[in-house]
């Protein structure tokens, strides 16, 4: 949450009169309810945009936005809760003018799609939103794919419509990972990190509609009772292009640096490289057991970022040729299995330089220590 939005949230909570008014409001015939889509930004919690619900009734003097995307950075053990997957998000409201202003200040695009609902449906949706806002339902456990600001809005609207009208386009042909990766095209290292930590769930077909911009696209063609669910997609604010040129944050520089490790032929560099991979493997293993996020569980990337590489480093320093050979061969087998697993997946090219470098060094160590062992037997 930006400081601006946090300020407006605290300001809003300081005036309880707005609560009583919005709870008792009976919408007029001219009331409008629309879905707001916010464009992406570079901070980790803004990479994929944001979704909100706007309730506008000029006759009643009502113009507020319901947001399901709030969280508190000051939550005790915030990072541990976020990693574990039991961090509580909550819904709050903002005056629309403040909402729009804050995102304009952040230079993030704002799109609006008015829902084609009856007066009864609009009233019901408002009452359901307020019921959530002023009860224990206000808080929910965030899940990256299954429960976030977008899915919560979809659920509220679908409940009013009476069925799952808003859903993914069928047939589903792309995976979650294939949807996510283009959002990270301008930041290679974020893309690399996310593809390392995400496991098999993100390789499934994207049956859940979970991203704001994807929702906006789906709404353009969604039909309800023979009519479009939204009449138009209005651009409230178009973000100004920001030119960022990075000569290092790309796959070419990363691949060159990783492949350079082989060229250097320096055992200290090799040991450092395997230590980093091994530590990443330990992290992936621990997070997989610790976290409730299904996206990070049973992560096959441990076959490449293998914790046993730390043992290989240990035995190399101890000059134990038998175990150097055995662990090198074991890791080569793991890499072969890993290659079979990801051969048709979106992240193959991201990891290609790591696969090549690890394979060359491990094969070299396995061959060298096996020969020495045979001579001295």
Protein Blocks (a to p, Z undefined) as FASTA:
>chain_A
ZZklmmmmmmmmmmmklmmmmmmpccdfkbccddddddddfbfklmnopaddddddfkno
pacdddfkbccfklghklmmmmnopaccddddddfklmmmmmmmnopacddddddddfkl
mmmmmmmmmmmmmmmklpccddfklocfklmmmmmmmmmnopafbccddddfbdfklmmm
mmmmmmmklmmmmmmmpcfklmpccfbccbfklmmmmmmmgceehiafbfbdcdfbacdd
dddddfklcfklmmmmmmmmmmnopaklmmmmmmmmmmmmmmmmmmmmmpmclklgoifk
lmmmgfklmmmmmmmmnopaklmmmmmmmmmmmmmmmmmmmmmgcklmmmmmmmmmmmmm
mmmmmmmmmmmmmmmZZ
